[in-house]
């Protein structure tokens, strides 16, 4: 399992956070997705043998959000 944190500019409400948290159900290999609209962040835990980071980022973009890796 890999844990990553991303900055999600443009996430402005609880509904946005819930949409991002749906990654748990919609993307195979995502174990946990915790979004905070207050901090504009998304913490994701995923199995890199089932989903690549590139696929994960593409799924976030498909939801309509920009995404930036946090070092």
mmCIF file of the N, C-alpha and C atoms, coordinates in Angstrom:
data_MODEL
# 
_entry.id   MODEL 
# 
loop_
_atom_site.group_PDB 
_atom_site.id 
_atom_site.type_symbol 
_atom_site.label_atom_id 
_atom_site.label_alt_id 
_atom_site.label_comp_id 
_atom_site.label_asym_id 
_atom_site.label_entity_id 
_atom_site.label_seq_id 
_atom_site.pdbx_PDB_ins_code 
_atom_site.Cartn_x 
_atom_site.Cartn_y 
_atom_site.Cartn_z 
_atom_site.occupancy 
_atom_site.B_iso_or_equiv 
_atom_site.pdbx_formal_charge 
_atom_site.auth_seq_id 
_atom_site.auth_comp_id 
_atom_site.auth_asym_id 
_atom_site.auth_atom_id 
_atom_site.pdbx_PDB_model_num 
ATOM 1   N N  . UNK A 1 1  ? 0.838   -1.193 0.000   1.00 0.00 ? 1  UNK A N  1 
ATOM 2   C CA . UNK A 1 1  ? 0.000   0.000  0.000   1.00 0.00 ? 1  UNK A CA 1 
ATOM 3   C C  . UNK A 1 1  ? 0.879   1.251  0.000   1.00 0.00 ? 1  UNK A C  1 
ATOM 4   N N  . UNK A 1 2  ? 0.391   2.235  -0.718  1.00 0.00 ? 2  UNK A N  1 
ATOM 5   C CA . UNK A 1 2  ? 1.067   3.522  -0.814  1.00 0.00 ? 2  UNK A CA 1 
ATOM 6   C C  . UNK A 1 2  ? 0.110   4.585  -0.301  1.00 0.00 ? 2  UNK A C  1 
ATOM 7   N N  . UNK A 1 3  ? 0.624   5.542  0.457   1.00 0.00 ? 3  UNK A N  1 
ATOM 8   C CA . UNK A 1 3  ? -0.172  6.672  0.928   1.00 0.00 ? 3  UNK A CA 1 
ATOM 9   C C  . UNK A 1 3  ? 0.367   7.935  0.271   1.00 0.00 ? 3  UNK A C  1 
ATOM 10  N N  . UNK A 1 4  ? -0.521  8.706  -0.327  1.00 0.00 ? 4  UNK A N  1 
ATOM 11  C CA . UNK A 1 4  ? -0.142  9.956  -0.991  1.00 0.00 ? 4  UNK A CA 1 
ATOM 12  C C  . UNK A 1 4  ? -1.108  11.047 -0.585  1.00 0.00 ? 4  UNK A C  1 
ATOM 13  N N  . UNK A 1 5  ? -0.595  12.272 -0.564  1.00 0.00 ? 5  UNK A N  1 
ATOM 14  C CA . UNK A 1 5  ? -1.427  13.440 -0.303  1.00 0.00 ? 5  UNK A CA 1 
ATOM 15  C C  . UNK A 1 5  ? -1.320  14.368 -1.495  1.00 0.00 ? 5  UNK A C  1 
ATOM 16  N N  . UNK A 1 6  ? -2.465  14.858 -1.938  1.00 0.00 ? 6  UNK A N  1 
ATOM 17  C CA . UNK A 1 6  ? -2.525  15.753 -3.087  1.00 0.00 ? 6  UNK A CA 1 
ATOM 18  C C  . UNK A 1 6  ? -3.256  17.034 -2.722  1.00 0.00 ? 6  UNK A C  1 
ATOM 19  N N  . UNK A 1 7  ? -2.849  18.111 -3.355  1.00 0.00 ? 7  UNK A N  1 
ATOM 20  C CA . UNK A 1 7  ? -3.574  19.374 -3.236  1.00 0.00 ? 7  UNK A CA 1 
ATOM 21  C C  . UNK A 1 7  ? -4.591  19.390 -4.360  1.00 0.00 ? 7  UNK A C  1 
ATOM 22  N N  . UNK A 1 8  ? -5.832  19.741 -4.014  1.00 0.00 ? 8  UNK A N  1 
ATOM 23  C CA . UNK A 1 8  ? -6.920  19.783 -4.983  1.00 0.00 ? 8  UNK A CA 1 
ATOM 24  C C  . UNK A 1 8  ? -7.483  21.205 -5.000  1.00 0.00 ? 8  UNK A C  1 
ATOM 25  N N  . UNK A 1 9  ? -6.889  22.088 -5.822  1.00 0.00 ? 9  UNK A N  1 
ATOM 26  C CA . UNK A 1 9  ? -7.437  23.448 -5.896  1.00 0.00 ? 9  UNK A CA 1 
ATOM 27  C C  . UNK A 1 9  ? -8.842  23.395 -6.498  1.00 0.00 ? 9  UNK A C  1 
ATOM 28  N N  . UNK A 1 10 ? -9.743  24.166 -5.955  1.00 0.00 ? 10 UNK A N  1 
ATOM 29  C CA . UNK A 1 10 ? -11.090 24.200 -6.508  1.00 0.00 ? 10 UNK A CA 1 
ATOM 30  C C  . UNK A 1 10 ? -12.092 23.352 -5.747  1.00 0.00 ? 10 UNK A C  1 
ATOM 31  N N  . UNK A 1 11 ? -11.641 22.547 -4.806  1.00 0.00 ? 11 UNK A N  1 
ATOM 32  C CA . UNK A 1 11 ? -12.581 21.789 -3.970  1.00 0.00 ? 11 UNK A CA 1 
ATOM 33  C C  . UNK A 1 11 ? -13.117 22.775 -2.931  1.00 0.00 ? 11 UNK A C  1 
ATOM 34  N N  . UNK A 1 12 ? -14.436 23.017 -2.986  1.00 0.00 ? 12 UNK A N  1 
ATOM 35  C CA . UNK A 1 12 ? -14.997 24.127 -2.207  1.00 0.00 ? 12 UNK A CA 1 
ATOM 36  C C  . UNK A 1 12 ? -16.102 23.750 -1.233  1.00 0.00 ? 12 UNK A C  1 
ATOM 37  N N  . UNK A 1 13 ? -16.561 22.504 -1.260  1.00 0.00 ? 13 UNK A N  1 
ATOM 38  C CA . UNK A 1 13 ? -17.693 22.165 -0.396  1.00 0.00 ? 13 UNK A CA 1 
ATOM 39  C C  . UNK A 1 13 ? -17.661 20.688 -0.023  1.00 0.00 ? 13 UNK A C  1 
ATOM 40  N N  . UNK A 1 14 ? -18.554 20.327 0.880   1.00 0.00 ? 14 UNK A N  1 
ATOM 41  C CA . UNK A 1 14 ? -18.624 18.946 1.336   1.00 0.00 ? 14 UNK A CA 1 
ATOM 42  C C  . UNK A 1 14 ? -19.005 17.993 0.199   1.00 0.00 ? 14 UNK A C  1 
ATOM 43  N N  . UNK A 1 15 ? -19.835 18.444 -0.724  1.00 0.00 ? 15 UNK A N  1 
ATOM 44  C CA . UNK A 1 15 ? -20.211 17.592 -1.861  1.00 0.00 ? 15 UNK A CA 1 
ATOM 45  C C  . UNK A 1 15 ? -18.998 17.292 -2.737  1.00 0.00 ? 15 UNK A C  1 
ATOM 46  N N  . UNK A 1 16 ? -18.119 18.280 -2.901  1.00 0.00 ? 16 UNK A N  1 
ATOM 47  C CA . UNK A 1 16 ? -16.882 18.056 -3.658  1.00 0.00 ? 16 UNK A CA 1 
ATOM 48  C C  . UNK A 1 16 ? -16.031 16.998 -2.955  1.00 0.00 ? 16 UNK A C  1 
ATOM 49  N N  . UNK A 1 17 ? -15.926 17.118 -1.650  1.00 0.00 ? 17 UNK A N  1 
ATOM 50  C CA . UNK A 1 17 ? -15.138 16.153 -0.875  1.00 0.00 ? 17 UNK A CA 1 
ATOM 51  C C  . UNK A 1 17 ? -15.730 14.752 -1.015  1.00 0.00 ? 17 UNK A C  1 
ATOM 52  N N  . UNK A 1 18 ? -17.053 14.665 -0.976  1.00 0.00 ? 18 UNK A N  1 
ATOM 53  C CA . UNK A 1 18 ? -17.707 13.357 -1.109  1.00 0.00 ? 18 UNK A CA 1 
ATOM 54  C C  . UNK A 1 18 ? -17.450 12.764 -2.497  1.00 0.00 ? 18 UNK A C  1 
ATOM 55  N N  . UNK A 1 19 ? -17.437 13.602 -3.519  1.00 0.00 ? 19 UNK A N  1 
ATOM 56  C CA . UNK A 1 19 ? -17.161 13.118 -4.876  1.00 0.00 ? 19 UNK A CA 1 
ATOM 57  C C  . UNK A 1 19 ? -15.764 12.509 -4.938  1.00 0.00 ? 19 UNK A C  1 
ATOM 58  N N  . UNK A 1 20 ? -14.799 13.171 -4.315  1.00 0.00 ? 20 UNK A N  1 
ATOM 59  C CA . UNK A 1 20 ? -13.435 12.652 -4.307  1.00 0.00 ? 20 UNK A CA 1 
ATOM 60  C C  . UNK A 1 20 ? -13.324 11.381 -3.468  1.00 0.00 ? 20 UNK A C  1 
ATOM 61  N N  . UNK A 1 21 ? -14.062 11.324 -2.396  1.00 0.00 ? 21 UNK A N  1 
ATOM 62  C CA . UNK A 1 21 ? -14.029 10.128 -1.552  1.00 0.00 ? 21 UNK A CA 1 
ATOM 63  C C  . UNK A 1 21 ? -14.661 8.927  -2.252  1.00 0.00 ? 21 UNK A C  1 
ATOM 64  N N  . UNK A 1 22 ? -15.439 9.178  -3.297  1.00 0.00 ? 22 UNK A N  1 
ATOM 65  C CA . UNK A 1 22 ? -16.034 8.080  -4.062  1.00 0.00 ? 22 UNK A CA 1 
ATOM 66  C C  . UNK A 1 22 ? -14.977 7.282  -4.816  1.00 0.00 ? 22 UNK A C  1 
ATOM 67  N N  . UNK A 1 23 ? -13.752 7.788  -4.866  1.00 0.00 ? 23 UNK A N  1 
ATOM 68  C CA . UNK A 1 23 ? -12.663 7.031  -5.493  1.00 0.00 ? 23 UNK A CA 1 
ATOM 69  C C  . UNK A 1 23 ? -12.517 5.659  -4.845  1.00 0.00 ? 23 UNK A C  1 
ATOM 70  N N  . UNK A 1 24 ? -12.841 5.573  -3.547  1.00 0.00 ? 24 UNK A N  1 
ATOM 71  C CA . UNK A 1 24 ? -12.775 4.288  -2.834  1.00 0.00 ? 24 UNK A CA 1 
ATOM 72  C C  . UNK A 1 24 ? -13.646 3.240  -3.519  1.00 0.00 ? 24 UNK A C  1 
ATOM 73  N N  . UNK A 1 25 ? -14.808 3.652  -3.989  1.00 0.00 ? 25 UNK A N  1 
ATOM 74  C CA . UNK A 1 25 ? -15.754 2.719  -4.598  1.00 0.00 ? 25 UNK A CA 1 
ATOM 75  C C  . UNK A 1 25 ? -15.542 2.575  -6.101  1.00 0.00 ? 25 UNK A C  1 
ATOM 76  N N  . UNK A 1 26 ? -15.043 3.626  -6.726  1.00 0.00 ? 26 UNK A N  1 
ATOM 77  C CA . UNK A 1 26 ? -15.005 3.666  -8.188  1.00 0.00 ? 26 UNK A CA 1 
ATOM 78  C C  . UNK A 1 26 ? -13.689 3.226  -8.816  1.00 0.00 ? 26 UNK A C  1 
ATOM 79  N N  . UNK A 1 27 ? -12.602 3.249  -8.050  1.00 0.00 ? 27 UNK A N  1 
ATOM 80  C CA . UNK A 1 27 ? -11.293 2.909  -8.615  1.00 0.00 ? 27 UNK A CA 1 
ATOM 81  C C  . UNK A 1 27 ? -10.752 1.672  -7.896  1.00 0.00 ? 27 UNK A C  1 
ATOM 82  N N  . UNK A 1 28 ? -10.674 0.543  -8.614  1.00 0.00 ? 28 UNK A N  1 
ATOM 83  C CA . UNK A 1 28 ? -10.132 -0.664 -7.991  1.00 0.00 ? 28 UNK A CA 1 
ATOM 84  C C  . UNK A 1 28 ? -8.705  -0.427 -7.495  1.00 0.00 ? 28 UNK A C  1 
ATOM 85  N N  . UNK A 1 29 ? -8.453  -0.848 -6.273  1.00 0.00 ? 29 UNK A N  1 
ATOM 86  C CA . UNK A 1 29 ? -7.126  -0.676 -5.693  1.00 0.00 ? 29 UNK A CA 1 
ATOM 87  C C  . UNK A 1 29 ? -7.037  0.473  -4.716  1.00 0.00 ? 29 UNK A C  1 
ATOM 88  N N  . UNK A 1 30 ? -8.020  1.388  -4.744  1.00 0.00 ? 30 UNK A N  1 
ATOM 89  C CA . UNK A 1 30 ? -8.032  2.490  -3.772  1.00 0.00 ? 30 UNK A CA 1 
ATOM 90  C C  . UNK A 1 30 ? -8.666  1.966  -2.496  1.00 0.00 ? 30 UNK A C  1 
ATOM 91  N N  . UNK A 1 31 ? -7.880  1.975  -1.443  1.00 0.00 ? 31 UNK A N  1 
ATOM 92  C CA . UNK A 1 31 ? -8.359  1.448  -0.157  1.00 0.00 ? 31 UNK A CA 1 
ATOM 93  C C  . UNK A 1 31 ? -9.047  2.532  0.660   1.00 0.00 ? 31 UNK A C  1 
ATOM 94  N N  . UNK A 1 32 ? -8.489  3.750  0.612   1.00 0.00 ? 32 UNK A N  1 
ATOM 95  C CA . UNK A 1 32 ? -9.032  4.842  1.422   1.00 0.00 ? 32 UNK A CA 1 
ATOM 96  C C  . UNK A 1 32 ? -8.812  6.152  0.687   1.00 0.00 ? 32 UNK A C  1 
ATOM 97  N N  . UNK A 1 33 ? -9.819  7.012  0.707   1.00 0.00 ? 33 UNK A N  1 
ATOM 98  C CA . UNK A 1 33 ? -9.702  8.357  0.150   1.00 0.00 ? 33 UNK A CA 1 
ATOM 99  C C  . UNK A 1 33 ? -10.370 9.312  1.128   1.00 0.00 ? 33 UNK A C  1 
ATOM 100 N N  . UNK A 1 34 ? -9.607  10.255 1.646   1.00 0.00 ? 34 UNK A N  1 
ATOM 101 C CA . UNK A 1 34 ? -10.114 11.210 2.620   1.00 0.00 ? 34 UNK A CA 1 
ATOM 102 C C  . UNK A 1 34 ? -9.873  12.613 2.090   1.00 0.00 ? 34 UNK A C  1 
ATOM 103 N N  . UNK A 1 35 ? -10.943 13.337 1.797   1.00 0.00 ? 35 UNK A N  1 
ATOM 104 C CA . UNK A 1 35 ? -10.826 14.673 1.218   1.00 0.00 ? 35 UNK A CA 1 
ATOM 105 C C  . UNK A 1 35 ? -11.250 15.735 2.229   1.00 0.00 ? 35 UNK A C  1 
ATOM 106 N N  . UNK A 1 36 ? -10.562 16.866 2.197   1.00 0.00 ? 36 UNK A N  1 
ATOM 107 C CA . UNK A 1 36 ? -10.902 18.009 3.039   1.00 0.00 ? 36 UNK A CA 1 
ATOM 108 C C  . UNK A 1 36 ? -11.036 19.246 2.163   1.00 0.00 ? 36 UNK A C  1 
ATOM 109 N N  . UNK A 1 37 ? -12.249 19.801 2.091   1.00 0.00 ? 37 UNK A N  1 
ATOM 110 C CA . UNK A 1 37 ? -12.420 21.014 1.294   1.00 0.00 ? 37 UNK A CA 1 
ATOM 111 C C  . UNK A 1 37 ? -11.833 22.226 2.011   1.00 0.00 ? 37 UNK A C  1 
ATOM 112 N N  . UNK A 1 38 ? -11.763 22.191 3.312   1.00 0.00 ? 38 UNK A N  1 
ATOM 113 C CA . UNK A 1 38 ? -11.168 23.308 4.057   1.00 0.00 ? 38 UNK A CA 1 
ATOM 114 C C  . UNK A 1 38 ? -9.678  23.468 3.754   1.00 0.00 ? 38 UNK A C  1 
ATOM 115 N N  . UNK A 1 39 ? -8.996  22.330 3.625   1.00 0.00 ? 39 UNK A N  1 
ATOM 116 C CA . UNK A 1 39 ? -7.556  22.358 3.370   1.00 0.00 ? 39 UNK A CA 1 
ATOM 117 C C  . UNK A 1 39 ? -7.205  22.099 1.905   1.00 0.00 ? 39 UNK A C  1 
ATOM 118 N N  . UNK A 1 40 ? -8.228  21.847 1.096   1.00 0.00 ? 40 UNK A N  1 
ATOM 119 C CA . UNK A 1 40 ? -8.054  21.540 -0.329  1.00 0.00 ? 40 UNK A CA 1 
ATOM 120 C C  . UNK A 1 40 ? -7.040  20.405 -0.515  1.00 0.00 ? 40 UNK A C  1 
ATOM 121 N N  . UNK A 1 41 ? -7.245  19.343 0.232   1.00 0.00 ? 41 UNK A N  1 
ATOM 122 C CA . UNK A 1 41 ? -6.331  18.188 0.181   1.00 0.00 ? 41 UNK A CA 1 
ATOM 123 C C  . UNK A 1 41 ? -7.097  16.891 0.057   1.00 0.00 ? 41 UNK A C  1 
ATOM 124 N N  . UNK A 1 42 ? -6.400  15.935 -0.534  1.00 0.00 ? 42 UNK A N  1 
ATOM 125 C CA . UNK A 1 42 ? -6.920  14.579 -0.658  1.00 0.00 ? 42 UNK A CA 1 
ATOM 126 C C  . UNK A 1 42 ? -5.821  13.620 -0.240  1.00 0.00 ? 42 UNK A C  1 
ATOM 127 N N  . UNK A 1 43 ? -6.120  12.792 0.748   1.00 0.00 ? 43 UNK A N  1 
ATOM 128 C CA . UNK A 1 43 ? -5.196  11.738 1.169   1.00 0.00 ? 43 UNK A CA 1 
ATOM 129 C C  . UNK A 1 43 ? -5.738  10.419 0.633   1.00 0.00 ? 43 UNK A C  1 
ATOM 130 N N  . UNK A 1 44 ? -4.880  9.687  -0.062  1.00 0.00 ? 44 UNK A N  1 
ATOM 131 C CA . UNK A 1 44 ? -5.306  8.438  -0.682  1.00 0.00 ? 44 UNK A CA 1 
ATOM 132 C C  . UNK A 1 44 ? -4.344  7.322  -0.297  1.00 0.00 ? 44 UNK A C  1 
ATOM 133 N N  . UNK A 1 45 ? -4.912  6.178  0.041   1.00 0.00 ? 45 UNK A N  1 
ATOM 134 C CA . UNK A 1 45 ? -4.126  4.968  0.266   1.00 0.00 ? 45 UNK A CA 1 
ATOM 135 C C  . UNK A 1 45 ? -4.554  3.979  -0.815  1.00 0.00 ? 45 UNK A C  1 
ATOM 136 N N  . UNK A 1 46 ? -3.570  3.501  -1.589  1.00 0.00 ? 46 UNK A N  1 
ATOM 137 C CA . UNK A 1 46 ? -3.914  2.616  -2.696  1.00 0.00 ? 46 UNK A CA 1 
ATOM 138 C C  . UNK A 1 46 ? -2.883  1.515  -2.881  1.00 0.00 ? 46 UNK A C  1 
ATOM 139 N N  . UNK A 1 47 ? -3.323  0.441  -3.515  1.00 0.00 ? 47 UNK A N  1 
ATOM 140 C CA . UNK A 1 47 ? -2.490  -0.715 -3.805  1.00 0.00 ? 47 UNK A CA 1 
ATOM 141 C C  . UNK A 1 47 ? -1.879  -0.518 -5.187  1.00 0.00 ? 47 UNK A C  1 
ATOM 142 N N  . UNK A 1 48 ? -0.589  -0.259 -5.227  1.00 0.00 ? 48 UNK A N  1 
ATOM 143 C CA . UNK A 1 48 ? 0.075   0.052  -6.495  1.00 0.00 ? 48 UNK A CA 1 
ATOM 144 C C  . UNK A 1 48 ? 0.147   -1.138 -7.447  1.00 0.00 ? 48 UNK A C  1 
ATOM 145 N N  . UNK A 1 49 ? -0.188  -2.329 -6.967  1.00 0.00 ? 49 UNK A N  1 
ATOM 146 C CA . UNK A 1 49 ? -0.242  -3.479 -7.880  1.00 0.00 ? 49 UNK A CA 1 
ATOM 147 C C  . UNK A 1 49 ? -1.586  -3.537 -8.618  1.00 0.00 ? 49 UNK A C  1 
ATOM 148 N N  . UNK A 1 50 ? -2.566  -2.750 -8.164  1.00 0.00 ? 50 UNK A N  1 
ATOM 149 C CA . UNK A 1 50 ? -3.889  -2.741 -8.791  1.00 0.00 ? 50 UNK A CA 1 
ATOM 150 C C  . UNK A 1 50 ? -4.200  -1.446 -9.534  1.00 0.00 ? 50 UNK A C  1 
ATOM 151 N N  . UNK A 1 51 ? -3.585  -0.355 -9.115  1.00 0.00 ? 51 UNK A N  1 
ATOM 152 C CA . UNK A 1 51 ? -3.816  0.936  -9.762  1.00 0.00 ? 51 UNK A CA 1 
ATOM 153 C C  . UNK A 1 51 ? -2.525  1.746  -9.689  1.00 0.00 ? 51 UNK A C  1 
ATOM 154 N N  . UNK A 1 52 ? -2.160  2.366  -10.804 1.00 0.00 ? 52 UNK A N  1 
ATOM 155 C CA . UNK A 1 52 ? -0.964  3.203  -10.806 1.00 0.00 ? 52 UNK A CA 1 
ATOM 156 C C  . UNK A 1 52 ? -1.325  4.612  -10.337 1.00 0.00 ? 52 UNK A C  1 
ATOM 157 N N  . UNK A 1 53 ? -0.312  5.355  -9.943  1.00 0.00 ? 53 UNK A N  1 
ATOM 158 C CA . UNK A 1 53 ? -0.573  6.734  -9.543  1.00 0.00 ? 53 UNK A CA 1 
ATOM 159 C C  . UNK A 1 53 ? -1.117  7.535  -10.720 1.00 0.00 ? 53 UNK A C  1 
ATOM 160 N N  . UNK A 1 54 ? -0.643  7.247  -11.921 1.00 0.00 ? 54 UNK A N  1 
ATOM 161 C CA . UNK A 1 54 ? -1.129  7.946  -13.108 1.00 0.00 ? 54 UNK A CA 1 
ATOM 162 C C  . UNK A 1 54 ? -2.616  7.680  -13.327 1.00 0.00 ? 54 UNK A C  1 
ATOM 163 N N  . UNK A 1 55 ? -3.052  6.439  -13.118 1.00 0.00 ? 55 UNK A N  1 
ATOM 164 C CA . UNK A 1 55 ? -4.471  6.100  -13.249 1.00 0.00 ? 55 UNK A CA 1 
ATOM 165 C C  . UNK A 1 55 ? -5.298  6.803  -12.179 1.00 0.00 ? 55 UNK A C  1 
ATOM 166 N N  . UNK A 1 56 ? -4.750  6.881  -10.973 1.00 0.00 ? 56 UNK A N  1 
ATOM 167 C CA . UNK A 1 56 ? -5.426  7.564  -9.884  1.00 0.00 ? 56 UNK A CA 1 
ATOM 168 C C  . UNK A 1 56 ? -5.593  9.042  -10.194 1.00 0.00 ? 56 UNK A C  1 
ATOM 169 N N  . UNK A 1 57 ? -4.520  9.673  -10.667 1.00 0.00 ? 57 UNK A N  1 
ATOM 170 C CA . UNK A 1 57 ? -4.586  11.090 -11.013 1.00 0.00 ? 57 UNK A CA 1 
ATOM 171 C C  . UNK A 1 57 ? -5.575  11.331 -12.149 1.00 0.00 ? 57 UNK A C  1 
ATOM 172 N N  . UNK A 1 58 ? -5.616  10.426 -13.118 1.00 0.00 ? 58 UNK A N  1 
ATOM 173 C CA . UNK A 1 58 ? -6.566  10.548 -14.227 1.00 0.00 ? 58 UNK A CA 1 
ATOM 174 C C  . UNK A 1 58 ? -8.007  10.464 -13.708 1.00 0.00 ? 58 UNK A C  1 
ATOM 175 N N  . UNK A 1 59 ? -8.256  9.603  -12.725 1.00 0.00 ? 59 UNK A N  1 
ATOM 176 C CA . UNK A 1 59 ? -9.593  9.475  -12.151 1.00 0.00 ? 59 UNK A CA 1 
ATOM 177 C C  . UNK A 1 59 ? -10.004 10.768 -11.440 1.00 0.00 ? 59 UNK A C  1 
ATOM 178 N N  . UNK A 1 60 ? -9.062  11.422 -10.784 1.00 0.00 ? 60 UNK A N  1 
ATOM 179 C CA . UNK A 1 60 ? -9.345  12.701 -10.118 1.00 0.00 ? 60 UNK A CA 1 
ATOM 180 C C  . UNK A 1 60 ? -9.683  13.762 -11.163 1.00 0.00 ? 60 UNK A C  1 
ATOM 181 N N  . UNK A 1 61 ? -8.896  13.825 -12.219 1.00 0.00 ? 61 UNK A N  1 
ATOM 182 C CA . UNK A 1 61 ? -9.147  14.787 -13.298 1.00 0.00 ? 61 UNK A CA 1 
ATOM 183 C C  . UNK A 1 61 ? -10.503 14.499 -13.953 1.00 0.00 ? 61 UNK A C  1 
ATOM 184 N N  . UNK A 1 62 ? -10.841 13.230 -14.112 1.00 0.00 ? 62 UNK A N  1 
ATOM 185 C CA . UNK A 1 62 ? -12.130 12.850 -14.701 1.00 0.00 ? 62 UNK A CA 1 
ATOM 186 C C  . UNK A 1 62 ? -13.302 13.343 -13.855 1.00 0.00 ? 62 UNK A C  1 
ATOM 187 N N  . UNK A 1 63 ? -13.077 13.499 -12.562 1.00 0.00 ? 63 UNK A N  1 
ATOM 188 C CA . UNK A 1 63 ? -14.114 14.043 -11.685 1.00 0.00 ? 63 UNK A CA 1 
ATOM 189 C C  . UNK A 1 63 ? -14.240 15.558 -11.827 1.00 0.00 ? 63 UNK A C  1 
ATOM 190 N N  . UNK A 1 64 ? -13.307 16.178 -12.557 1.00 0.00 ? 64 UNK A N  1 
ATOM 191 C CA . UNK A 1 64 ? -13.387 17.613 -12.816 1.00 0.00 ? 64 UNK A CA 1 
ATOM 192 C C  . UNK A 1 64 ? -12.470 18.474 -11.969 1.00 0.00 ? 64 UNK A C  1 
ATOM 193 N N  . UNK A 1 65 ? -11.484 17.867 -11.326 1.00 0.00 ? 65 UNK A N  1 
ATOM 194 C CA . UNK A 1 65 ? -10.593 18.613 -10.440 1.00 0.00 ? 65 UNK A CA 1 
ATOM 195 C C  . UNK A 1 65 ? -9.171  18.627 -10.950 1.00 0.00 ? 65 UNK A C  1 
ATOM 196 N N  . UNK A 1 66 ? -8.487  19.721 -10.689 1.00 0.00 ? 66 UNK A N  1 
ATOM 197 C CA . UNK A 1 66 ? -7.051  19.774 -10.899 1.00 0.00 ? 66 UNK A CA 1 
ATOM 198 C C  . UNK A 1 66 ? -6.413  19.088 -9.700  1.00 0.00 ? 66 UNK A C  1 
ATOM 199 N N  . UNK A 1 67 ? -5.211  18.578 -9.892  1.00 0.00 ? 67 UNK A N  1 
ATOM 200 C CA . UNK A 1 67 ? -4.544  17.866 -8.796  1.00 0.00 ? 67 UNK A CA 1 
ATOM 201 C C  . UNK A 1 67 ? -3.054  18.189 -8.836  1.00 0.00 ? 67 UNK A C  1 
ATOM 202 N N  . UNK A 1 68 ? -2.492  18.425 -7.658  1.00 0.00 ? 68 UNK A N  1 
ATOM 203 C CA . UNK A 1 68 ? -1.050  18.714 -7.528  1.00 0.00 ? 68 UNK A CA 1 
ATOM 204 C C  . UNK A 1 68 ? -0.476  17.816 -6.431  1.00 0.00 ? 68 UNK A C  1 
ATOM 205 N N  . UNK A 1 69 ? 0.627   17.185 -6.733  1.00 0.00 ? 69 UNK A N  1 
ATOM 206 C CA . UNK A 1 69 ? 1.310   16.361 -5.732  1.00 0.00 ? 69 UNK A CA 1 
ATOM 207 C C  . UNK A 1 69 ? 1.896   17.269 -4.651  1.00 0.00 ? 69 UNK A C  1 
ATOM 208 N N  . UNK A 1 70 ? 1.870   16.798 -3.433  1.00 0.00 ? 70 UNK A N  1 
ATOM 209 C CA . UNK A 1 70 ? 2.497   17.523 -2.322  1.00 0.00 ? 70 UNK A CA 1 
ATOM 210 C C  . UNK A 1 70 ? 3.761   16.755 -1.976  1.00 0.00 ? 70 UNK A C  1 
ATOM 211 N N  . UNK A 1 71 ? 4.869   17.450 -2.002  1.00 0.00 ? 71 UNK A N  1 
ATOM 212 C CA . UNK A 1 71 ? 6.169   16.805 -1.740  1.00 0.00 ? 71 UNK A CA 1 
ATOM 213 C C  . UNK A 1 71 ? 6.313   16.391 -0.307  1.00 0.00 ? 71 UNK A C  1 
# 
